[in-house]
């Protein structure tokens, strides 16, 4: 059985969405996500750069700051892979992404100390 691309409910093999409302929501979400992708990439690159500088300097505080920054970006903009979207559906994949972002934030806070 296939799953709806938006909500993740099981559907018949011949359809991609369970309702037309799911199809509309998926299309709107995709357009909105494509506009925000540049902010996500910039924030993750900045977080990685700060993390890398912390590793080079040997400073746990700087490393933790980079991890916290990446965690915040994942919480605010929880983009997931197409495979995750296909497995869980768009809504559940975003929830899973935010959950992992919270875990990344917690790991960054622990790395600060």
C-alpha positions as CSV (number, residue, x, y, z in Angstrom):
1,X,0.0,0.0,0.0
2,X,1.2,3.5,-0.8
3,X,0.9,6.5,1.5
4,X,-0.5,9.9,0.9
5,X,2.4,12.3,0.1
6,X,1.0,14.9,2.5
7,X,-0.6,13.3,5.5
8,X,0.9,9.8,5.4
9,X,-2.4,7.8,5.4
10,X,-2.5,4.6,3.5
11,X,-4.1,4.9,0.1
12,X,-4.7,2.8,-3.0
13,X,-1.8,2.3,-5.4
14,X,-3.3,4.4,-8.2
15,X,-3.4,7.6,-6.2
16,X,-0.7,9.9,-4.7
17,X,-3.0,11.8,-2.2
18,X,-5.9,10.7,-0.1
19,X,-7.9,13.9,-0.7
20,X,-7.7,16.9,-3.0
21,X,-7.1,19.1,0.1
22,X,-3.9,17.1,0.8
23,X,-2.8,17.7,-2.8
24,X,-3.4,21.5,-2.5
25,X,-1.6,21.6,0.9
26,X,1.3,19.7,-0.4
27,X,1.7,22.0,-3.4
28,X,1.5,25.1,-1.2
29,X,4.0,23.7,1.2
30,X,6.4,22.8,-1.6
31,X,6.3,26.3,-2.9
32,X,6.9,27.8,0.5
33,X,9.7,25.4,1.2
34,X,11.5,26.3,-2.0
35,X,11.5,30.0,-1.0
36,X,13.0,29.2,2.4
37,X,15.7,26.8,1.3
38,X,18.3,29.4,0.9
39,X,17.9,30.5,4.5
40,X,18.3,26.9,5.7
41,X,21.4,26.3,3.7
42,X,22.9,29.6,4.8
43,X,22.2,28.9,8.5
44,X,23.5,25.4,8.3
45,X,26.7,26.5,6.5
46,X,27.2,29.2,9.2
47,X,26.6,26.7,12.0
48,X,29.1,24.3,10.4
49,X,31.6,27.1,10.0
50,X,31.3,28.0,13.6
51,X,31.6,24.4,14.6
52,X,34.7,23.9,12.5
53,X,36.3,27.1,14.0
54,X,35.6,25.7,17.4
55,X,37.2,22.4,16.5
56,X,40.3,24.2,15.2
57,X,40.5,26.4,18.3
58,X,39.8,23.5,20.6
59,X,37.0,25.4,22.3
60,X,33.9,23.5,23.5
61,X,32.0,26.8,23.8
62,X,32.4,27.7,20.1
63,X,31.7,24.1,19.0
64,X,28.5,24.1,21.1
65,X,27.4,27.4,19.6
66,X,27.7,26.0,16.1
67,X,25.7,22.9,17.0
68,X,23.1,25.0,18.8
69,X,22.8,27.2,15.6
70,X,22.3,24.2,13.4
71,X,19.7,22.8,15.8
72,X,17.8,26.1,15.8
73,X,17.8,26.1,11.9
74,X,16.5,22.5,11.9
75,X,13.7,23.4,14.4
76,X,12.7,26.5,12.4
77,X,13.0,25.0,8.9
78,X,12.6,21.2,9.3
79,X,13.4,20.1,5.7
80,X,13.5,16.3,5.2
81,X,14.6,14.1,2.4
82,X,12.2,12.9,-0.3
83,X,12.6,9.4,1.1
84,X,11.5,10.4,4.5
85,X,8.6,12.3,3.0
86,X,7.6,9.2,1.0
87,X,7.9,6.9,4.1
88,X,6.1,9.2,6.6
89,X,4.2,11.8,4.6
90,X,5.1,15.5,4.5
91,X,3.5,16.4,7.9
92,X,4.9,13.6,9.9
93,X,8.3,14.0,8.3
94,X,8.4,17.7,9.4
95,X,7.5,16.6,12.9
96,X,10.3,14.1,12.9
97,X,12.7,16.8,11.5
98,X,11.7,19.1,14.3
99,X,12.2,16.4,16.9
100,X,15.7,15.7,15.6
101,X,16.4,19.5,15.6
102,X,15.4,19.6,19.3
103,X,17.8,16.7,20.0
104,X,20.6,18.6,18.1
105,X,19.9,21.7,20.1
106,X,20.1,19.6,23.4
107,X,23.4,18.1,22.2
108,X,24.7,21.6,21.4
109,X,23.8,22.8,24.9
110,X,25.6,19.9,26.4
111,X,28.6,20.6,24.3
112,X,28.7,24.2,25.6
113,X,29.6,22.9,29.0
